[in-house]
């Protein structure tokens, strides 16, 4: 099947969703409809890529065969798949395939798969361990969960979106892995902020310190992406502190269910919650350095 034979809708066209839509459009897929609660976003993107700006969720389901969703949280996900609302993606959904890319609780993915099947549709979780640039370039690290036959059906779309594509297992499992990825990333970010913050307090050369970190056990992917930003206070948002708090919270809920204590994950979430309390939740996760460097935030 050629790319042009796939009719795709995208629900939730913030920076990630919009860039996924742009990339798939560039790759020759038919992105036929886009929807966002902020309708002006959908209208601007629709004009850019020559798609329909749907004013109802059901219209996306009507126009597209594959619907990619990128929404903010569990509540938003349940809302767009509501059986009780007057408008829902489940309206006349028989034969459709839903690919859900938001970082949400694993159980919600399980519930959505069940609801989709009840309405004759299929659902797949496509958990993204990457950011905005990768969405635009089609170089996401993409972890999928759900029925293998659904994964195989959606494979050309998923392959176009990603540089590394992995099928994890049944519904909920990819979301569990994604929660752990983000939990560890958040811990690394908060730890780096403390290390560089203490280095600044001691009067150390922070460029030198980062070079040493990079060649020792203090190295991490976060050092590459966030170290300089922490030093120069460039917190342009690629992954917000508010999202970091939410995702660490998902991991902590999983830990509670498993009977496991995660004190570092809890301390990290507390830091991101503190950012939100200080009105810094819209900063990039690197903004946690505002809590640790001397002369900034609570250390001012």
Steps between C-alpha positions, in 0.01 A plus 500: 500500500637842404525776759230698322253218567511563875247758618622644830345729758686664786328599824699735722719722283724670747869494416534120498175421322541778245852391411393138464230619259748713306746213468241248385369752249855549368536122468199480270238376745153652472457702819133569439387650832644668808326592824594690812305638795669829409330523161732771365793256520314249287394766252854632452646152455219390268567795273874424502467133402175518303292296745155551652483674837239287672275674747385168647691188601250282315588682179861380531381142537271544199773637271803291606578130521792544741463753781809612695429660838744716698312638801614631837398249764271217612194724531542639149543149364185372667311804375581452133402131527189559710198278436274751674602829338310640203830511309761224508754319283295184559207626290471275191849365575463152354807403296711792621846477658592732787869568578530668840830680554452695824678402821211381713435233761537146365153403621345770285655341190351166605159661549516680164589178320193336655273793406634508144438128457146542635438745215665282234828694494861429594730690734877514534721692739791675328711634786756758393836526677608806301419866458371762256792498256481122465125517438558741212783296352336160540775379731299416811592211728162330494381222733172331418255292698180323401409215272783395269268493198405864567868591524565324168207680333627842612867417440558724194374805691695413813814429298476839331470673838799330658868422470465218752176307521439237767199280570490451877196279555136513602312820578646692791850352482651767275351766728665333798837511325445864401416591860827345614695675225365838606539425871870424457546796264340730756721365780808553281388854419443595864831338599690691231340825618623431853850411382536811285331716763744387766786549255385857445479558876857374536621735227598223261523556127175343380625429148793311649264320739276386216801373305605295803146372551493392134810284543406338829218318675311830522432489126144473371289580197351783704846656534511525120154652465463712815840577652578815305138615524515476877821703506378781274137488617358413158181313591314511171243227541545165328372293794338704773546479875125444526527196272799376698294516818210317336719224359693443822159478667395224260812303593437555872144369461639188330744461787220528756308227317812281497579568866837660414645813665666750264646779718703659217200512269295656779766761577521585130125540467509725807751724319284528189193562715694782667567649157128492425425668835747776410336556162782328309307195378505614138880513491696212353598230750848656498339782697533286813844665517317816607445323833862394549735771371609771744329832439202342327155402618490380858879552528480870411 
